[in-house]
Amino acid sequence: MVEKNHLFGIMILSLMVMFALIHLGVSIGIIATNKSFGNIFRPETGLASFNIVIAVFGFAVGIAGIICILTNRDGIGKS
């Protein structure tokens, strides 16, 4: 059972994972509307790449944080 004080952390990290999913969806939408990949230095391609990077980091932080809270281990967060 999750303690009451851990519920806030789980909610914030779940929102982070959803935020990452939104960024991934936006980047897929940008790529789908601009199917000509002749020039990789266009602003649309750069924006899609940026959103993919944000999504990867968001998923990594969100999932690692949720695992830390649910297993009561804070070793991932400490150096």
C-alpha positions as CSV (number, residue, x, y, z in Angstrom):
1,M,0.0,0.0,0.0
2,V,1.3,3.4,-0.9
3,E,1.6,5.9,2.0
4,K,-0.5,9.1,1.8
5,N,2.6,11.3,1.7
6,H,3.9,9.4,-1.4
7,L,0.7,9.9,-3.3
8,F,1.6,13.5,-4.2
9,G,4.9,12.3,-5.7
10,I,3.2,9.6,-7.7
11,M,0.7,12.1,-9.1
12,I,3.4,14.5,-10.2
13,L,5.5,11.8,-11.8
14,S,2.4,10.4,-13.5
15,L,1.8,13.9,-14.9
16,M,5.4,14.0,-16.1
17,V,4.9,10.7,-18.0
18,M,1.7,12.1,-19.6
19,F,3.6,15.2,-20.5
20,A,6.2,13.1,-22.2
21,L,3.5,11.2,-24.0
22,I,2.1,14.5,-25.3
23,H,5.5,15.6,-26.5
24,L,5.9,12.3,-28.3
25,G,2.5,12.7,-30.0
26,V,3.4,16.3,-31.1
27,S,6.6,15.1,-32.6
28,I,4.8,12.3,-34.5
29,G,2.3,14.8,-35.7
30,I,5.0,17.1,-37.0
31,I,6.7,14.3,-38.8
32,A,3.5,13.0,-40.3
33,T,2.6,16.5,-41.7
34,N,6.1,17.0,-43.1
35,K,6.9,13.7,-44.9
36,S,9.5,15.1,-47.2
37,F,12.8,14.5,-45.4
38,G,15.1,16.0,-48.0
39,N,16.6,18.7,-45.7
40,I,17.1,17.7,-42.1
41,F,17.9,21.3,-41.0
42,R,14.4,22.6,-41.5
43,P,12.8,24.1,-38.3
44,E,10.0,21.5,-38.3
45,T,12.5,18.6,-38.2
46,G,14.5,20.3,-35.4
47,L,11.3,20.8,-33.4
48,A,10.3,17.2,-33.8
49,S,13.7,16.0,-32.7
50,F,13.6,18.3,-29.7
51,N,10.1,16.9,-28.7
52,I,11.4,13.4,-29.0
53,V,14.4,14.1,-26.7
54,I,12.0,15.8,-24.2
55,A,9.7,12.7,-24.4
56,V,12.6,10.3,-23.8
57,F,13.9,12.2,-20.7
58,G,10.4,12.6,-19.4
59,F,9.7,8.9,-19.6
60,A,13.0,8.0,-18.0
61,V,12.6,10.4,-15.1
62,G,8.9,9.6,-14.6
63,I,9.3,5.8,-14.7
64,A,12.4,5.9,-12.5
65,G,10.7,8.1,-10.0
66,I,7.6,6.0,-9.8
67,I,9.7,2.9,-9.3
68,C,11.6,4.6,-6.5
69,I,8.5,5.7,-4.7
70,L,6.7,2.3,-5.1
71,T,9.6,0.2,-3.9
72,N,10.6,2.7,-1.2
73,R,14.2,2.8,-2.5
74,D,15.8,6.2,-3.0
75,G,19.1,4.9,-4.3
76,I,18.4,6.0,-7.9
77,G,17.9,9.6,-6.8
78,K,21.1,9.8,-4.6
79,S,24.6,10.0,-5.9
